[in-house]
Amino acid sequence: MMRVLLFLGTNLAVLVVLSIVFSLFGLGNIQTETGGLDPGALLVVAALFGFSGSLISLAMSKWMAKRSMGVRIIAQPATPFERWLVELVRQQAQRAGIGMPEVGIFDQPAPNAFATGWNRNNALVAVSTGLLERMTKDEVEAVVGHEISHVANGDMVTLTLIQGVVNTFVIFLARVIGHFVDRVILKNERGYGIGYFVVTIIAEICLSVLASMIVMWFSRYREFRADAGGANLAGRQNMINALRALQRVHEPQDLAAGEFAAFGVSGKIADGFKAAFASHPPLERRIAALEQARG
């Protein structure tokens, strides 16, 4: 469930800051002259807030990833293995038709990797020390191909646009609920009281949790596409072997809270209602999809 935690957290923080700024300067008035709600003005403000939050989060994604995960960028390879890793990323990036990403390593015992960045030609691909220690070179090649495919598919940009739409509706509906409570229940006739702001914040949090199911659905969907891309770049059997290696190590675990894993390769099995909030499909489903495609 923590797959897109940092992106969503950054997005929420930006929305809060924008809301405070707009409130302090009296911008974004959503009331009519008679004190009623102006749906058109509210929709414009909601879209402005919603897409600003997601776009700023996208612009900050690589910077946030480096600092939150402690990524060490390989500017000058110091070992033969680092040279091999950088050259691997270079070759796969060329084959995928994207610019050379930054290559980094972060210290984590579990095998994992992620890719992020605001466009296809300005990305970051990072792998964990656990991945390099526990997987063969062929399996690492498949994992890197999976991450390169995320970049080539423009998944981060698409995620941002989806998040922008989701933000817009969350902000819009939260303020409609706040207005209703302020006018109908609390009987305020003009302006907004403290009840409006409290209810709006609570509604935004609750609606954001529900709306995150849409983001998580896309997260699950993109994993199948990235697996197929990894299979094309590194070989289908290598991609299958890499996913099976993940199964052997952990079945599976998410990165800890606060860590950036928007494009991590590990998944988490979840049942029932919990499955709607899972960012990755079960590994056995991903393996089955690759084996079916091969057949």
matplotlib code that plots the C-alpha trace (Angstrom):
import matplotlib.pyplot as plt

x = [0.0, 3.0, 4.0, 3.0, 3.2, 5.7, 4.1, 0.7, 2.2, 4.0, 0.8, -1.2, 1.4, 1.4, -2.4, -2.4, 0.2, -1.7, -5.0, -3.3, -1.8, -5.1, -7.0, -4.5, -4.7, -8.4, -8.1, -10.4, -13.7, -16.4, -19.4, -22.0, -23.0, -25.9, -23.6, -24.5, -22.0, -20.8, -20.2, -18.3, -15.9, -15.5, -14.6, -12.0, -10.4, -10.5, -8.9, -6.2, -5.4, -5.7, -3.4, -1.0, -0.5, 0.1, 2.4, 4.5, 4.8, 6.0, 8.6, 9.9, 9.7, 13.4, 14.7, 12.4, 13.3, 17.0, 16.7, 14.1, 15.7, 19.3, 20.2, 23.8, 24.1, 26.8, 28.4, 31.7, 31.6, 34.1, 33.9, 33.5, 30.0, 29.0, 30.4, 28.4, 25.2, 25.6, 26.3, 23.3, 21.0, 22.6, 22.0, 18.4, 17.6, 18.8, 16.7, 13.7, 14.2, 14.6, 17.4, 20.1, 18.6, 20.6, 21.7, 21.7, 22.0, 20.2, 21.0, 18.2, 18.6, 15.4, 15.7, 13.9, 14.2, 12.3, 12.3, 11.0, 11.3, 9.3, 9.8, 11.3, 14.6, 15.2, 14.6, 16.3, 16.7, 17.8, 18.3, 18.8, 21.9, 19.8, 18.8, 22.4, 23.4, 20.5, 19.9, 22.0, 23.1, 20.4, 17.7, 19.1, 19.0, 15.3, 14.5, 16.3, 14.4, 11.2, 12.1, 13.2, 9.9, 8.1, 10.0, 9.5, 5.7, 5.5, 3.9, 4.9, 3.3, 0.1, 0.0, 0.3, -2.6, -4.8, -3.9, -4.7, -8.2, -8.7, -7.5, -10.0, -13.0, -11.9, -11.5, -14.7, -16.8, -15.2, -16.1, -19.6, -20.0, -18.4, -20.8, -23.8, -22.8, -22.1, -25.4, -27.9, -26.7, -24.8, -27.1, -24.4, -26.0, -22.9, -19.3, -17.9, -17.4, -14.9, -17.2, -16.9, -13.1, -13.0, -15.6, -13.9, -10.5, -12.1, -14.0, -10.9, -9.0, -11.8, -12.4, -8.7, -8.5, -11.3, -10.0, -6.6, -8.2, -8.2, -4.5, -3.7, -5.6, -3.4, -0.4, -1.4, -2.2, 1.2, 3.1, 1.9, 3.0, 6.4, 6.9, 6.2, 8.7, 11.3, 10.8, 11.4, 14.5, 16.1, 14.3, 11.0, 12.6, 14.9, 11.9, 10.1, 13.2, 13.5, 9.9, 10.4, 13.5, 11.3, 8.9, 11.7, 13.0, 9.7, 6.1, 6.4, 7.0, 6.4, 9.0, 8.7, 6.6, 8.2, 10.3, 9.8, 8.7, 6.3, 7.9, 9.2, 9.3, 8.0, 4.3, 1.9, -0.9, -4.1, -7.5, -11.0, -11.3, -7.6, -6.8, -8.3, -5.5, -2.7, -0.2, 1.1, -0.6, 0.3, 3.6, 2.0, -0.4, 2.5, 4.4, 1.3, 0.8, 4.3, 4.1, 0.8, 2.2, 5.1, 2.7]
y = [0.0, 2.3, 2.2, 5.8, 7.1, 9.8, 11.1, 11.3, 12.8, 15.5, 16.1, 16.6, 18.9, 21.1, 21.3, 22.4, 25.1, 26.3, 26.4, 28.5, 30.9, 31.4, 31.9, 34.5, 36.5, 36.1, 34.3, 31.6, 33.0, 30.3, 32.2, 34.2, 37.7, 36.3, 33.9, 30.8, 28.4, 29.2, 25.7, 27.2, 29.2, 26.2, 23.9, 26.3, 26.7, 22.9, 22.2, 24.8, 23.4, 19.8, 20.0, 22.3, 19.8, 16.9, 18.8, 20.3, 16.8, 15.5, 18.2, 17.4, 13.6, 13.0, 15.4, 13.9, 10.3, 11.0, 12.5, 10.2, 7.0, 8.2, 7.4, 7.6, 8.7, 7.0, 10.0, 8.3, 4.4, 3.4, -0.4, -2.8, -3.6, 0.0, 0.4, -2.6, -1.2, 2.3, 0.7, -1.6, 1.4, 3.3, 0.4, -0.2, 3.5, 3.7, 0.7, 2.2, 5.5, 7.7, 9.9, 8.5, 8.5, 9.1, 5.8, 5.4, 2.9, 3.0, 1.1, -1.4, -5.1, -6.1, -6.4, -3.4, -0.7, 2.4, 4.9, 8.4, 11.8, 14.5, 13.4, 10.5, 12.2, 13.4, 10.3, 8.5, 4.7, 3.4, -0.1, -1.3, -2.9, -6.0, -6.3, -6.3, -8.8, -11.3, -11.4, -12.6, -10.2, -11.5, -10.9, -7.4, -6.7, -7.7, -5.4, -2.5, -3.2, -3.1, 0.4, 1.7, 0.6, 2.7, 5.7, 4.9, 4.4, 7.8, 6.2, 9.0, 11.7, 9.6, 9.1, 12.9, 13.6, 11.0, 12.4, 15.9, 14.8, 12.9, 16.0, 18.2, 16.1, 15.6, 19.4, 20.1, 17.6, 18.4, 22.1, 21.2, 19.1, 21.9, 24.5, 22.2, 21.7, 25.4, 26.6, 23.8, 22.4, 25.2, 27.9, 30.4, 32.8, 34.7, 33.9, 30.7, 29.7, 27.4, 24.5, 24.8, 24.6, 21.7, 19.7, 20.5, 19.2, 16.0, 15.5, 16.0, 13.3, 10.8, 11.4, 11.2, 7.8, 6.6, 8.3, 6.7, 3.4, 4.9, 5.8, 2.3, 0.7, 2.5, 1.5, -2.2, -1.9, -0.3, -3.1, -5.6, -3.2, -2.6, -6.4, -6.8, -4.0, -5.6, -8.9, -7.2, -5.5, -8.3, -11.5, -13.0, -15.8, -13.3, -11.2, -14.3, -15.4, -11.9, -12.0, -15.5, -14.3, -11.7, -14.4, -16.4, -13.4, -12.0, -12.7, -9.7, -6.6, -2.9, -0.3, 1.3, 4.3, 7.5, 5.7, 6.4, 3.4, 4.7, 2.3, -0.4, -3.9, -5.7, -6.3, -7.1, -9.7, -8.3, -9.8, -8.3, -4.6, -4.4, -5.4, -2.1, -0.3, -2.5, -0.8, -3.9, -7.1, -10.4, -11.7, -15.0, -13.0, -11.1, -14.3, -16.0, -13.0, -13.3, -17.1, -16.8, -14.2, -16.5, -19.3]
z = [0.0, 0.4, -3.3, -4.1, -0.5, -1.1, -4.3, -2.6, 0.5, -1.5, -3.5, -0.3, 1.2, -1.9, -1.8, 1.8, 1.1, -1.9, 0.0, 2.8, 0.3, -1.6, 1.7, 3.0, -0.1, -0.6, -3.9, -5.2, -4.0, -4.6, -3.3, -5.2, -4.1, -2.1, -0.2, -2.2, -3.8, -7.3, -8.9, -11.9, -9.8, -7.5, -10.4, -11.7, -8.3, -7.7, -11.0, -10.4, -6.9, -8.1, -11.1, -9.4, -6.6, -8.9, -11.3, -8.5, -7.0, -10.4, -10.7, -7.2, -7.6, -8.5, -5.8, -3.2, -4.2, -3.9, -0.4, 1.1, -0.2, 0.3, -3.3, -4.2, -7.8, -9.9, -11.5, -12.1, -11.8, -9.1, -9.6, -12.6, -11.4, -11.3, -14.8, -15.9, -14.3, -15.9, -19.3, -18.9, -18.3, -21.2, -23.6, -22.5, -22.6, -26.2, -27.2, -25.5, -27.2, -24.1, -22.8, -20.5, -16.9, -13.8, -12.2, -8.5, -5.6, -2.3, 0.8, 1.5, 2.3, 0.4, -3.4, -4.9, -7.6, -8.8, -11.6, -11.5, -13.1, -14.8, -18.3, -20.4, -21.0, -17.4, -15.3, -12.4, -12.2, -8.8, -7.4, -3.9, -2.5, -1.7, -5.3, -6.5, -3.8, -4.2, -7.9, -10.8, -13.5, -15.9, -13.2, -12.5, -16.2, -16.3, -13.3, -14.9, -18.1, -16.1, -14.7, -18.1, -19.5, -16.8, -18.0, -21.7, -21.1, -19.5, -16.4, -14.0, -16.3, -16.7, -12.9, -12.4, -14.8, -13.1, -9.7, -11.0, -12.0, -8.8, -6.8, -8.7, -7.8, -4.2, -3.7, -5.4, -3.5, -0.1, -0.5, -1.5, 1.6, 3.7, 2.2, 2.9, 6.6, 7.1, 5.6, 6.3, 9.6, 11.2, 9.8, 8.8, 6.3, 5.0, 4.9, 6.2, 9.9, 11.4, 10.9, 7.1, 7.2, 9.6, 7.7, 4.4, 5.7, 7.1, 3.8, 1.8, 3.8, 3.6, -0.1, -0.8, 0.7, -1.5, -4.6, -4.0, -5.2, -8.7, -8.5, -7.1, -9.9, -12.4, -10.4, -10.7, -14.4, -15.3, -13.7, -16.3, -19.1, -17.4, -17.0, -20.8, -21.5, -19.3, -21.1, -24.4, -23.2, -21.2, -22.3, -21.1, -19.1, -17.3, -16.3, -15.1, -13.1, -11.6, -10.3, -9.0, -7.2, -5.5, -4.4, -2.8, -0.9, 0.3, -0.7, -0.7, 1.4, 0.6, 1.3, 4.7, 5.2, 3.9, 1.3, -2.3, -4.3, -7.0, -9.4, -7.1, -8.5, -5.4, -4.9, -2.1, -2.0, -0.7, -0.4, -0.5, 0.2, 1.0, -2.6, -3.9, -2.2, -3.3, -5.6, -7.2, -8.5, -6.8, -8.2, -9.3, -11.5, -13.1, -13.7, -15.2, -17.5, -18.9, -19.3, -21.0, -23.4, -24.2, -25.0]

ax = plt.figure().add_subplot(projection="3d")
ax.plot(x, y, z, "-o")
ax.set_aspect("equal")
plt.show()
